[in-house]
Amino acid sequence: MSTFRLQFPPFPFPPSPISITPFSIFEPRGYVRVRTPDGDTIEVDAFAHLPTLKIDTEEEAMRKKKEKKKRRCAGRCVDENGKLVSWWEEWEMGEEQRGLSFDPVKGMSYRDRLYLAADDFRVGRTWPAQGVRPIWDRFRLYIGLLSSMPMYSRIKVHGDNVTVPYEEVDLEEDTPRAHQTYTRTHVNTLEQGSQPSKTTLPDFDDPTGLERIRLDAFITAISKGTKIFLSSYLRETGLIWTEPNLFVAPMLLKFFLKFLKRTGVFWDSEEKMRQEVEDAVKFAEKAVVELPVTARLGRAVPGEVERGFVGLWGKKCTGLSMTAMFEADDSLSSATEENFGMDAVVVIAKEDDSWIEPPSPVLFQILGPTTLPLAYTTVIVETGTRRVREVVMPHSSFIGRTGLPMGLGLVAVLEEGGREVGKKHSLEEALETKFAMVILEPWVSSEDEVVDESEVGRPTVVCTFCTVPVSSVVDCSSTGMDSGEEVDWNRVASKGMELSVAQCPHIHTHNPYTDMVNVLVALENVELFREGMGVCGTWVQLRRIENIHPVAIVEKRSGNKREQEYWYIEGLTAVLPSFHTDGDGVLGGDLEGEFGSEEGGDEDG
């Protein structure tokens, strides 16, 4: 290959007929403004007639410097309309262009692949100033990719052995762009470090090490690990009490799991493992919708309507109670201690609490003048966790009370002519047309499924009717019962009288493991009850006083129809996503290293 060496001076002569004006005789002519064919006015050089470059004013230069500084963190840019672009929208724009800095060749362990892929996910994007990075670190700690929570400092960019100050790093050149897989793009502007006297690096060589055990458990069941993190782990670590975390956590995991799927980190794995990643992505997408709703539902319920019911009948968390010991196939015909395999629980009937707030006026604004507190009383109270099965909106025609739970087989009910003629049914019509009804099914279907340490817990059933003094119960003659019917008044509680659970004739008519609960809710809260989600709280049953015998519940039937009970929510203690999963002792739980500094985010933020 031939090479030419050029050395100046002497300078070569310009080609003919071009002449170069010496600088000594050059005369500047300034600039002029001309109009383009499009009608725009531009500034050009008066000598060469070329457009000039605009020099920023001091104010414009300062503004650009601030905008450049903002671009160090995601979620600070604006679109062409001046609208702030959220961090997840900014990530989504360049997500398809982000890849791996390594080749996940066959024979490379899944631990190493996941560790390197998580590092590429971290450094390959601009992170928001606050709120997202601590969740990411929590997740890495949870699955064993970290041994302790890290700290962050400003990154130092090295080039030709020269350290470039952080303020001088041109981040426009480091923004995500199309690149070949296995080529690292370092967009993250904070350098990860460890806390004093701690290390963040996991020890995968020790088979008994906590990090290796956690990571192996996550790789074995990625979808289960995702469900645990987005449900019980967030609750146990207290992350759910910061409401933005309920959106950040599932959105962050959705990006990471899709990153694993798109880049083929487990490309040579069995079909089962690839399906695990697919399922984990679906659970993360579902969590993006459901987790924020859990906070909204917890704030909205109990609301004015629920407080109105409580104002009419008072708090019902006291009375004759028993921890439910039913099995799904148990017979509920008899109520003896032997059938339930438990000792008698003795509770003294108490006076009603006079320190209660007055009924909410909203309840009467909805129902109007009503005889509800005169016609209905509370009987069964259940405390436990149930799942939303269905939401039934008010119908234009009164459905009425049938042997089927509300919301189940409604077409058949309507065809049978559910409405019963009579003035006494106008109250039920008002309830079923003014309120929506949420059908709650049991979260667990038998005693065997109950885990004492679980958030779900064991349901508890309470009978409040037997704590009401006999004198305050309507007379037998007004109940419509046969006056000749023999009543065992010794089984009815009165003031200062003790009554065992096994003697209560009403408490065994409700099985919390099989029976549905039809809860009346305000129309504005209907959208918060998502199908499959769990609610832990207290549900109070309402029944017509005329159909309650002091020693039993008398069901008035008309053909194949029976009286329909209603329930209301007295209080909620927890709202769970539909995929709620308890920790298995390896993933999730208050383990060593779970709690630490949440250092993270951009110092500029």
C-alpha positions in Angstrom: 0.0 0.0 0.0 1.4 3.4 -1.1 1.5 6.3 1.3 1.9 10.0 0.6 3.5 12.4 3.0 2.2 16.0 2.9 3.9 18.7 4.8 3.0 22.4 5.0 4.3 24.9 4.3 4.8 25.3 1.4 1.1 25.3 0.7 -0.1 24.1 -2.7 -1.3 26.6 -5.3 -5.1 26.9 -5.6 -6.6 25.5 -8.8 -7.5 27.9 -11.6 -9.5 30.1 -11.8 -10.0 30.2 -8.0 -8.1 32.8 -6.0 -7.7 33.0 -2.2 -7.9 36.4 -0.6 -5.0 37.0 1.8 -6.1 37.8 5.3 -4.1 41.1 5.3 -6.4 42.5 2.7 -9.7 40.8 3.8 -12.5 43.2 4.7 -15.3 41.9 6.8 -18.7 42.7 5.5 -20.9 41.5 8.3 -24.2 39.9 7.8 -27.5 40.7 6.1 -31.0 39.4 6.4 -32.6 37.9 3.3 -36.0 36.4 2.6 -36.1 32.7 1.5 -38.5 31.4 -1.2 -40.7 30.1 1.6 -41.1 33.6 3.0 -38.9 33.2 6.0 -36.3 35.8 6.9 -32.9 34.4 7.7 -29.5 35.8 8.5 -26.6 35.1 6.1 -23.0 36.2 5.7 -22.7 39.2 3.4 -19.6 37.9 1.7 -20.4 34.2 1.1 -24.2 34.4 1.4 -24.2 31.4 3.7 -26.6 31.1 6.7 -24.9 32.1 10.0 -24.9 30.0 13.2 -26.8 31.5 16.1 -24.8 32.1 19.2 -26.8 31.5 22.4 -27.3 34.3 24.7 -26.3 33.9 28.3 -29.9 33.2 29.3 -30.3 30.6 26.6 -27.0 28.9 27.5 -28.1 28.7 31.2 -31.4 27.2 30.2 -29.8 24.5 28.1 -27.4 23.7 30.9 -30.4 23.1 33.2 -32.2 21.0 30.6 -29.0 18.9 30.1 -28.8 18.5 33.9 -32.4 17.3 34.0 -31.7 14.6 31.4 -29.5 12.8 33.9 -32.7 11.4 35.4 -35.7 9.8 33.7 -39.1 11.4 34.0 -37.9 15.0 33.6 -38.1 15.5 29.8 -41.1 17.0 28.0 -42.6 16.2 24.6 -43.3 18.5 21.7 -46.5 19.7 23.5 -44.7 20.6 26.7 -46.1 17.6 28.6 -43.9 15.9 31.1 -42.9 12.4 29.9 -43.1 9.9 32.7 -40.1 7.6 33.4 -41.9 4.4 32.2 -42.9 6.1 29.0 -39.3 7.3 28.5 -38.1 3.7 29.1 -40.6 2.3 26.7 -39.4 4.5 23.8 -36.0 2.9 23.7 -36.6 -0.5 25.3 -36.4 -2.5 22.1 -32.9 -1.2 21.5 -31.5 -2.3 24.8 -29.7 -5.6 24.9 -27.0 -7.6 26.7 -23.3 -7.0 27.1 -22.6 -10.7 27.1 -23.4 -13.8 25.1 -25.5 -16.2 27.2 -23.7 -19.2 25.6 -24.8 -22.7 26.4 -23.1 -24.0 29.5 -23.1 -20.7 31.2 -24.9 -21.0 34.6 -28.4 -19.5 35.0 -27.1 -17.7 38.1 -24.4 -15.9 36.2 -26.7 -15.1 33.3 -29.3 -13.5 35.6 -26.7 -11.6 37.6 -25.1 -10.1 34.4 -28.6 -9.5 32.8 -29.7 -7.6 35.9 -26.5 -5.5 35.8 -27.1 -4.7 32.1 -30.7 -3.7 32.9 -29.4 -1.4 35.6 -26.7 0.5 33.6 -28.5 0.5 30.3 -31.1 3.1 31.1 -31.5 6.5 32.8 -33.2 6.1 36.2 -35.7 8.5 37.8 -34.3 10.7 40.6 -36.3 9.1 43.4 -38.5 6.1 44.2 -37.5 3.6 41.6 -33.9 2.6 42.3 -34.7 1.6 46.0 -37.4 -0.8 44.7 -35.0 -2.3 42.2 -32.4 -2.8 45.0 -35.0 -4.4 47.2 -35.9 -6.8 44.4 -32.3 -7.7 43.8 -31.8 -8.3 47.5 -35.0 -10.4 47.6 -33.8 -12.8 44.8 -30.2 -13.0 46.1 -28.4 -10.7 43.6 -27.3 -8.5 46.4 -26.1 -9.3 49.9 -27.0 -5.8 51.3 -28.6 -2.6 50.1 -26.1 -0.5 48.1 -25.1 3.1 48.2 -24.6 5.3 45.1 -22.2 8.0 44.2 -21.6 10.1 41.1 -20.0 8.1 38.3 -16.5 9.0 37.0 -16.0 8.5 33.3 -12.4 7.5 32.3 -11.0 8.1 28.9 -7.3 8.0 27.9 -6.5 7.8 31.7 -8.2 11.2 32.3 -11.0 11.5 34.8 -13.8 13.6 33.4 -15.7 15.6 36.0 -19.4 14.5 36.3 -20.6 17.9 35.3 -18.8 17.7 32.0 -20.1 14.4 30.9 -22.2 14.8 27.7 -25.1 12.6 28.4 -26.7 13.3 25.0 -24.0 11.0 23.6 -24.9 8.3 26.2 -28.7 8.1 25.6 -30.1 4.7 24.5 -29.6 4.1 20.8 -29.8 1.1 18.5 -26.8 -1.1 19.1 -25.7 -4.7 18.6 -26.5 -7.3 21.2 -23.6 -7.9 23.5 -22.5 -4.3 23.3 -22.7 -2.4 26.6 -24.3 1.0 26.7 -23.7 2.8 30.0 -26.5 5.3 30.6 -26.8 5.0 34.3 -25.2 8.1 35.8 -24.7 6.8 39.4 -22.1 4.3 40.5 -23.1 1.5 42.8 -21.1 1.0 46.0 -21.4 -0.8 49.3 -22.2 0.5 52.7 -19.3 0.8 55.2 -18.1 -2.7 56.4 -20.5 -4.4 54.0 -20.4 -5.8 50.5 -23.1 -6.0 47.9 -21.6 -8.8 46.0 -23.4 -12.1 46.5 -21.4 -15.3 47.2 -22.6 -18.0 44.8 -19.8 -20.4 45.5 -21.1 -21.2 48.9 -24.0 -23.7 48.5 -25.3 -22.8 51.9 -25.1 -19.1 51.3 -28.4 -17.1 51.6 -27.9 -15.4 48.3 -27.4 -18.6 46.4 -30.4 -20.3 48.0 -32.6 -17.3 47.2 -31.5 -17.1 43.6 -31.9 -20.8 43.0 -35.4 -20.6 44.5 -36.3 -17.7 42.2 -34.9 -19.3 39.1 -36.8 -22.5 39.9 -40.1 -20.7 40.2 -39.9 -17.2 38.6 -43.7 -16.7 38.5 -44.1 -17.7 42.1 -41.2 -15.5 43.2 -42.8 -12.6 41.3 -46.1 -13.1 43.0 -44.5 -13.2 46.5 -42.5 -10.1 45.9 -45.5 -8.1 44.7 -47.8 -9.2 47.5 -46.6 -10.6 50.8 -43.0 -9.3 50.6 -44.1 -5.7 49.9 -46.4 -6.0 52.9 -43.9 -7.5 55.3 -41.2 -5.0 54.5 -43.7 -2.1 54.8 -43.2 -0.9 51.2 -47.0 -0.9 50.6 -47.5 2.0 52.9 -45.8 4.3 50.4 -48.5 4.5 47.8 -46.2 5.2 44.8 -44.5 1.9 45.4 -47.7 0.1 44.5 -47.2 1.3 40.9 -43.5 1.5 40.8 -42.8 -2.1 41.9 -45.0 -3.9 39.4 -44.0 -1.6 36.5 -40.3 -2.0 37.3 -40.7 -5.8 37.4 -42.6 -5.8 34.1 -39.8 -4.0 32.4 -37.2 -6.4 33.8 -39.1 -9.6 33.1 -39.8 -8.5 29.5 -36.1 -7.6 29.2 -35.2 -11.2 30.2 -37.7 -12.6 27.8 -36.7 -10.3 24.8 -33.0 -10.8 25.2 -33.2 -14.6 25.5 -31.3 -15.0 28.7 -32.8 -18.5 29.2 -33.0 -19.3 25.5 -31.7 -22.9 26.0 -33.9 -23.7 29.0 -36.8 -26.1 29.1 -40.2 -25.0 28.0 -41.4 -24.9 31.6 -38.9 -22.2 32.5 -39.7 -20.1 29.5 -43.4 -20.4 30.5 -42.4 -19.3 34.0 -41.1 -16.0 32.6 -44.2 -15.6 30.5 -46.5 -16.1 33.5 -44.3 -13.8 35.6 -44.8 -11.0 33.0 -48.6 -11.5 33.1 -48.6 -11.3 37.0 -46.6 -8.1 36.8 -49.0 -6.6 34.3 -51.9 -7.6 36.5 -50.2 -6.0 39.5 -49.8 -2.7 37.7 -53.6 -2.5 37.7 -54.5 -4.1 41.0 -51.9 -2.9 43.5 -52.8 0.8 43.1 -56.5 -0.2 43.5 -55.8 -1.8 46.9 -54.8 1.6 48.3 -57.8 3.3 46.8 -60.2 0.7 48.1 -58.7 0.8 51.5 -59.3 4.6 51.7 -62.8 4.5 50.2 -64.3 1.6 52.3 -65.7 1.9 54.8 -67.3 5.1 53.6 -70.4 7.1 54.3 -72.7 4.2 53.4 -70.9 1.7 55.6 -70.7 4.1 58.5 -74.4 4.7 58.0 -75.1 0.9 58.6 -72.8 0.9 61.6 -74.6 4.0 63.0 -77.9 2.1 62.8 -76.8 -1.1 64.5 -73.5 -0.2 66.2 -70.1 -2.0 66.1 -70.7 -5.8 65.9 -67.2 -7.1 66.7 -68.4 -8.4 70.1 -70.8 -11.2 70.9 -70.8 -14.9 70.8 -67.9 -16.0 68.7 -66.2 -19.1 67.5 -63.2 -19.7 65.3 -64.7 -21.5 62.3 -64.0 -25.2 62.3 -66.3 -26.2 59.4 -65.3 -28.5 56.7 -66.7 -28.1 53.2 -68.8 -31.3 53.4 -69.9 -30.9 57.0 -73.6 -31.1 57.9 -74.9 -28.0 59.5 -78.1 -29.6 60.7 -77.2 -29.9 64.4 -75.3 -27.5 66.7 -73.6 -29.5 69.3 -70.1 -29.2 70.8 -69.3 -32.8 69.6 -70.0 -31.9 66.0 -67.5 -29.1 66.0 -64.9 -30.8 68.1 -64.3 -27.9 70.4 -64.9 -26.8 74.0 -67.7 -24.4 74.7 -66.7 -20.8 74.5 -68.6 -18.7 77.2 -69.2 -15.0 76.6 -71.3 -12.7 78.7 -73.9 -10.8 76.7 -73.0 -7.1 76.8 -75.0 -3.9 76.6 -75.0 -2.0 73.4 -72.2 0.6 73.2 -73.9 4.0 73.6 -70.7 5.8 72.4 -71.4 5.4 68.7 -71.6 8.0 66.0 -75.0 8.8 64.6 -76.0 7.2 61.3 -74.5 8.8 58.2 -77.1 11.0 56.4 -75.9 9.6 53.1 -77.7 6.3 53.8 -81.0 8.1 54.2 -80.3 10.4 51.3 -80.1 7.2 49.1 -83.0 5.2 50.7 -85.2 8.1 51.7 -87.6 7.6 54.6 -87.0 3.9 55.4 -88.1 1.3 58.0 -84.8 -0.5 57.5 -83.7 -0.4 61.2 -87.2 -1.5 62.3 -87.5 -4.4 59.9 -84.0 -5.8 59.9 -81.5 -6.8 62.6 -78.0 -8.1 62.6 -77.4 -11.8 63.1 -74.2 -13.3 61.8 -70.9 -11.4 61.8 -67.9 -12.9 60.0 -64.3 -11.6 60.2 -61.9 -13.0 57.7 -60.6 -12.9 54.1 -62.8 -13.3 51.1 -62.4 -13.0 47.3 -64.4 -10.8 45.0 -66.4 -13.2 42.8 -68.8 -10.9 41.0 -70.2 -7.4 41.1 -73.9 -7.1 40.5 -75.1 -3.6 39.5 -78.6 -2.4 40.4 -81.3 -3.6 38.0 -84.2 -1.6 36.7 -86.6 -4.3 37.8 -86.6 -5.7 41.3 -84.9 -9.1 41.4 -86.2 -10.1 44.8 -85.1 -12.7 47.2 -84.5 -16.2 46.0 -82.7 -19.3 47.1 -79.8 -18.5 44.8 -77.2 -16.0 45.9 -77.5 -12.6 44.4 -75.5 -12.4 41.2 -75.7 -16.1 40.4 -78.2 -17.3 37.8 -79.8 -13.9 37.6 -81.4 -14.6 34.2 -83.1 -17.7 35.6 -84.3 -15.7 38.6 -85.8 -13.0 36.3 -87.5 -15.6 34.2 -89.1 -17.0 37.3 -90.6 -13.6 38.2 -88.4 -12.7 41.1 -90.5 -9.8 42.3 -92.9 -10.5 45.1 -95.9 -8.3 45.3 -96.5 -6.6 48.6 -95.7 -3.5 50.5 -93.3 -5.2 52.8 -91.0 -5.9 49.9 -90.5 -2.3 48.9 -87.6 -2.1 51.4 -85.8 -4.9 49.6 -86.5 -3.3 46.3 -84.9 -0.1 47.5 -81.8 -1.9 48.7 -81.3 -3.9 45.5 -81.9 -0.9 43.2 -80.1 1.8 45.1 -76.9 -0.2 46.0 -74.6 -2.4 44.0 -74.0 -5.9 45.4 -70.5 -7.5 45.6 -70.5 -11.3 45.8 -67.7 -12.4 48.1 -66.6 -16.0 48.0 -64.4 -17.7 50.6 -60.6 -17.3 50.1 -60.0 -20.8 51.5 -62.5 -23.6 51.1 -61.6 -25.7 54.1 -59.8 -25.7 57.5 -56.9 -27.6 55.9 -56.0 -24.6 53.7 -55.7 -22.2 56.6 -52.2 -21.2 57.5 -52.0 -19.5 60.9 -49.0 -17.3 59.9 -50.7 -16.2 56.7 -52.2 -12.8 56.0 -55.4 -14.5 55.2 -55.8 -16.2 58.6 -58.7 -18.3 59.9 -62.3 -16.9 59.6 -64.2 -16.1 62.8 -68.0 -16.3 63.0 -70.0 -14.2 65.5 -73.6 -14.2 66.5 -74.9 -10.9 67.7 -78.6 -11.7 67.9 -78.2 -13.9 71.0 -76.6 -11.0 72.9 -79.8 -8.9 72.5 -82.0 -8.9 75.6 -85.2 -10.9 75.2 -87.3 -7.8 75.9 -86.0 -6.0 72.9 -86.9 -8.8 70.5 -90.3 -8.5 68.9 -93.1 -10.6 70.4 -93.7 -14.1 68.9 -97.2 -13.0 67.8 -95.7 -10.3 65.6 -93.2 -12.6 63.9 -95.8 -14.6 62.0 -94.8 -17.8 63.8 -97.2 -20.3 65.1 -98.2 -19.1 68.6 -98.4 -22.7 69.7 -94.8 -23.3 68.9 -92.8 -24.3 71.9 -89.8 -21.9 72.6 -86.9 -22.9 74.8 -86.2 -19.5 76.3 -83.3 -21.0 78.4 -81.2 -20.9 75.2 -81.7 -17.2 74.7 -79.2 -14.8 76.3 -80.4 -12.0 78.5 -78.7 -9.3 80.4 -76.0 -10.8 82.6 -76.7 -14.3 81.4 -74.0 -16.6 80.1 -74.5 -18.6 76.9 -72.0 -21.0 75.2 -71.3 -21.1 71.5 -72.6 -24.6 71.1 -76.0 -23.5 72.4 -76.3 -20.6 69.9 -78.9 -21.7 67.3 -77.9 -19.2 64.7 -74.1 -19.3 64.5 -74.0 -22.6 62.7 -76.3 -21.6 59.9 -73.4 -19.8 58.2 -70.3 -21.7 56.9 -67.5 -19.3 56.1 -65.7 -21.9 54.0 -68.6 -22.5 51.5 -71.2 -19.7 51.8 -71.3 -16.6 49.7 -71.6 -13.1 51.3 -73.6 -10.5 49.4 -72.3 -7.1 50.4 -74.2 -3.9 49.7 -71.8 -1.2 48.5 -72.2 2.4 47.2 -72.2 2.8 43.4 -69.2 5.1 43.4 -67.1 2.3 44.9 -68.1 -0.5 42.5 -65.1 0.0 40.2 -62.7 -0.6 43.1 -63.9 -4.2 43.6 -62.0 -6.0 41.0 -62.8 -9.7 40.3 -60.4 -12.0 42.1 -59.0 -9.5 44.5 -59.1 -10.3 48.2 -60.6 -8.2 51.1 -60.0 -8.9 54.7 -62.5 -7.4 57.1 -65.7 -7.8 59.0 -69.0 -8.5 57.2 -72.3 -8.1 59.1 -75.5 -10.0 58.1 -78.9 -8.4 58.0 -82.1 -10.4 58.2 -85.8 -9.5 58.7 -86.6 -9.6 62.4 -90.0 -11.4 61.7 -88.1 -14.4 60.3 -85.7 -14.8 63.2 -86.8 -17.2 66.0 -84.9 -16.8 69.2 -83.8 -20.4 68.9 -83.5 -20.6 65.1 -83.7 -18.7 61.8 -87.1 -19.3 60.2 -86.9 -19.2 56.4 -90.2 -18.1 54.9 -90.5 -19.8 51.5 -92.9 -19.1 48.6 -92.5 -21.9 46.1 -88.8 -22.3 45.6 -88.0 -18.8 46.9 -86.7 -17.9 50.3 -85.8 -14.8 52.2 -82.5 -13.2 50.9 -80.1 -11.9 53.6 -78.0 -8.8 53.0 -74.6 -8.0 54.3 -72.6 -4.8 54.8 -69.0 -4.0 55.5 -68.2 -2.9 59.0 -64.5 -2.5 58.4 -61.5 -3.5 56.2 -58.1 -4.5 57.6 -56.4 -5.4 54.3 -56.9 -5.5 50.6 -55.0 -8.1 48.7 -54.3 -8.5 44.9 -55.8 -11.6 43.2 -52.4 -13.3 43.0 -51.5 -12.8 46.7 -49.0 -15.5 47.8 -47.4 -16.0 51.1 -43.6 -16.3 51.4 -42.2 -19.8 51.4 -39.5 -19.3 54.0 -36.8 -18.7 51.3 -38.3 -16.0 49.2 -40.0 -13.3 51.3 -40.0 -12.8 55.1 -38.0 -10.8 57.5 -34.7 -12.3 56.8 -31.2 -11.1 57.5 -30.2 -8.2 55.2 -33.8 -7.4 54.3 -33.7 -4.1 56.0 -31.0 -1.5 55.3 -30.4 1.9 53.9 -32.5 2.9 50.9 -29.8 5.1 49.5 -30.4 5.7 45.8 -31.6 8.2 43.3 -29.8 11.1 41.7 -28.3 13.7 44.0 -29.6 16.4 41.7 -33.1 15.4 42.3 
